[in-house]
Amino acid sequence: MRALRAIALALGFGVAGCAELTGTMMPVPAVHRVPIEVEGARVLVAEDAEIESNDPVHLARGKQARVPQDLRASMTTALGLAGFRVVTSKDEPHDLAAKLALAVREESGKVYQTYRCGLRAPDGTLVAQIDWAWPQGTVVDGSEVYDYATHSVATEITMSPKVLAYLRGRKTTPP
C-alpha cells in the first residue's frame, strides 16, 4: 500500500483517493466562465506553484515530477478557459496576481491534497484565498489530474463572491 502511494505521489500527486484503487472514475469538469462584465480581467501567474508539505519525500518527489511547473501550466490554461487573460510578467498590467500552491498531507494511510490559489490586488491586498480539496474516492485518468484539479479551482474562482465583487468594483486594465 505504501509503495503504491509512493508511486502515485511520484506521478504528480493527482491520485488522492485512488491509492486504494477504489472510487469513481470522473471526467474533467468544464470550467465555469466569469460573467461577461468582468471577462478579460487580467490575472498574473508569474511563479511556479509551491508544494506545501511537512514530508521531505513529498517535496522531493513533487519537484522531481515537475509538479510546480505542470500545475502552473494547467492553471494558466484553466484561467483562460474561465475568461481571464493570463499574463506572466509582473511588469504587465494585471487586475489580480495569483499565487499557486499544492498542500499535501498523509493521515491514517490516506493522502489529502488541497490546491490553493491566493488572489491579490496589484497593491498586494488579499482579494480571496481559494482552496479546493481533492475529493476522496475520486479517480481520474493519470493524464487528466492537473486539468481536473485546475478546472475545479478556476470554477471556484469564477464563482467567488469576493473575486467578482472586487473585479466589478475595479476598472479593469485596458487590453
C-alpha positions as CSV (number, residue, x, y, z in Angstrom):
1,M,0.0,0.0,0.0
2,R,2.8,2.5,0.9
3,A,4.7,1.6,-2.3
4,L,1.6,2.2,-4.3
5,R,1.1,5.6,-2.7
6,A,4.7,6.5,-3.3
7,I,4.3,5.7,-7.0
8,A,1.2,7.8,-7.1
9,L,2.9,10.7,-5.5
10,A,5.9,10.4,-7.9
11,L,3.4,10.7,-10.7
12,G,2.2,14.0,-9.6
13,F,0.1,13.7,-6.5
14,G,-3.2,13.6,-8.5
15,V,-4.3,10.4,-7.0
16,A,-5.8,11.3,-3.7
17,G,-8.4,8.7,-3.1
18,C,-7.0,6.2,-5.7
19,A,-4.2,4.9,-3.5
20,E,-6.7,2.2,-2.5
21,L,-7.6,1.8,-6.2
22,T,-11.2,2.3,-5.4
23,G,-13.5,5.2,-6.2
24,T,-15.4,6.7,-9.0
25,M,-13.7,7.5,-12.3
26,M,-14.5,11.1,-13.1
27,P,-14.2,13.1,-16.3
28,V,-12.5,16.5,-16.3
29,P,-15.2,19.1,-15.4
30,A,-15.9,22.1,-17.7
31,V,-14.7,25.4,-16.4
32,H,-17.4,27.9,-15.4
33,R,-16.8,31.2,-17.1
34,V,-16.7,34.6,-15.4
35,P,-19.7,36.9,-16.0
36,I,-19.4,39.0,-19.2
37,E,-18.8,42.3,-17.4
38,V,-15.5,41.0,-15.9
39,E,-14.4,38.8,-18.8
40,G,-10.9,39.6,-19.9
41,A,-9.8,40.7,-16.5
42,R,-6.0,40.0,-16.3
43,V,-4.6,37.5,-13.9
44,L,-0.8,37.4,-13.3
45,V,0.6,33.9,-13.0
46,A,4.3,34.7,-12.7
47,E,5.6,31.9,-10.5
48,D,5.5,28.1,-10.3
49,A,3.2,26.6,-7.7
50,E,4.6,25.8,-4.3
51,I,4.4,22.4,-2.7
52,E,3.3,22.6,0.9
53,S,4.2,19.5,2.9
54,N,6.0,18.5,6.1
55,D,7.2,15.4,4.4
56,P,10.5,15.9,2.6
57,V,9.8,12.9,0.5
58,H,6.6,14.5,-0.9
59,L,8.6,17.7,-1.6
60,A,11.4,15.9,-3.4
61,R,9.1,13.7,-5.5
62,G,6.9,16.6,-6.4
63,K,9.8,18.7,-7.6
64,Q,11.3,15.7,-9.5
65,A,7.9,15.1,-11.2
66,R,7.8,18.8,-12.1
67,V,4.6,19.4,-10.2
68,P,5.2,23.1,-9.6
69,Q,5.7,23.8,-13.4
70,D,2.9,21.5,-14.6
71,L,0.4,22.8,-12.1
72,R,1.2,26.3,-13.2
73,A,0.8,25.5,-16.9
74,S,-2.5,23.8,-16.3
75,M,-3.8,26.6,-14.1
76,T,-2.9,29.1,-16.8
77,T,-5.0,27.2,-19.3
78,A,-7.9,26.8,-16.9
79,L,-7.9,30.5,-16.1
80,G,-8.0,31.3,-19.9
81,L,-10.9,28.9,-20.3
82,A,-12.7,30.8,-17.5
83,G,-12.5,34.0,-19.5
84,F,-9.5,35.6,-17.8
85,R,-6.5,37.0,-19.7
86,V,-3.4,35.5,-18.2
87,V,-0.2,37.5,-18.0
88,T,3.2,36.1,-16.9
89,S,5.3,39.1,-16.2
90,K,5.0,41.3,-13.1
91,D,5.7,44.2,-15.4
92,E,2.5,43.6,-17.4
93,P,-0.7,45.3,-16.2
94,H,-3.0,43.0,-14.2
95,D,-6.1,43.1,-12.1
96,L,-5.2,40.1,-9.9
97,A,-2.0,38.3,-9.1
98,A,-2.3,34.5,-8.4
99,K,-0.1,32.5,-6.0
100,L,-0.5,28.8,-6.6
101,A,0.2,26.0,-4.2
102,L,-0.5,22.3,-3.6
103,A,-0.7,21.2,0.0
104,V,-0.1,17.5,0.6
105,R,-0.5,15.6,3.8
106,E,-0.9,12.0,4.7
107,E,-3.0,10.8,7.6
108,S,-4.0,7.2,8.5
109,G,-2.8,5.9,5.2
110,K,-4.7,8.4,3.1
111,V,-3.2,11.2,1.0
112,Y,-5.0,14.5,1.2
113,Q,-4.4,17.3,-1.4
114,T,-5.5,20.9,-1.3
115,Y,-5.0,23.0,-4.4
116,R,-4.6,26.7,-3.5
117,C,-4.9,29.9,-5.4
118,G,-4.3,33.1,-3.5
119,L,-5.5,36.2,-5.4
120,R,-4.1,39.6,-4.6
121,A,-4.8,43.1,-6.0
122,P,-1.8,44.8,-7.7
123,D,-1.1,46.6,-4.4
124,G,-0.7,43.3,-2.6
125,T,-4.1,43.3,-0.8
126,L,-5.6,39.9,-0.5
127,V,-8.8,39.6,-2.5
128,A,-9.5,35.9,-1.9
129,Q,-7.9,32.7,-0.9
130,I,-9.4,29.8,-2.9
131,D,-8.7,26.3,-1.5
132,W,-10.1,23.2,-3.3
133,A,-9.6,19.8,-1.7
134,W,-9.4,16.8,-3.9
135,P,-12.5,14.7,-3.2
136,Q,-11.7,11.4,-1.5
137,G,-12.7,8.5,-3.7
138,T,-12.4,10.4,-6.9
139,V,-10.2,8.9,-9.5
140,V,-9.2,10.4,-12.9
141,D,-7.1,9.3,-15.7
142,G,-3.4,10.0,-14.9
143,S,-3.0,12.4,-17.8
144,E,-6.0,14.4,-16.6
145,V,-5.0,15.0,-12.9
146,Y,-4.0,18.6,-13.3
147,D,-6.9,19.5,-15.6
148,Y,-9.4,18.0,-13.1
149,A,-7.9,20.0,-10.2
150,T,-7.3,23.3,-12.0
151,H,-10.7,23.3,-13.8
152,S,-12.2,22.9,-10.4
153,V,-10.1,25.7,-8.8
154,A,-10.8,28.0,-11.8
155,T,-14.5,27.4,-11.4
156,E,-14.3,28.2,-7.7
157,I,-12.5,31.5,-8.6
158,T,-15.2,32.4,-11.1
159,M,-17.9,31.8,-8.5
160,S,-16.2,33.6,-5.6
161,P,-18.3,36.5,-4.4
162,K,-15.1,38.2,-3.2
163,V,-13.4,37.9,-6.6
164,L,-16.5,39.0,-8.5
165,A,-17.1,42.0,-6.2
166,Y,-13.5,43.1,-6.5
167,L,-13.5,42.8,-10.3
168,R,-16.8,44.6,-10.7
169,G,-15.7,47.4,-8.5
170,R,-12.4,47.9,-10.2
171,K,-11.9,49.4,-13.6
172,T,-10.0,46.6,-15.4
173,T,-6.8,47.4,-17.2
174,P,-7.0,48.2,-20.9
175,P,-6.4,45.3,-23.4
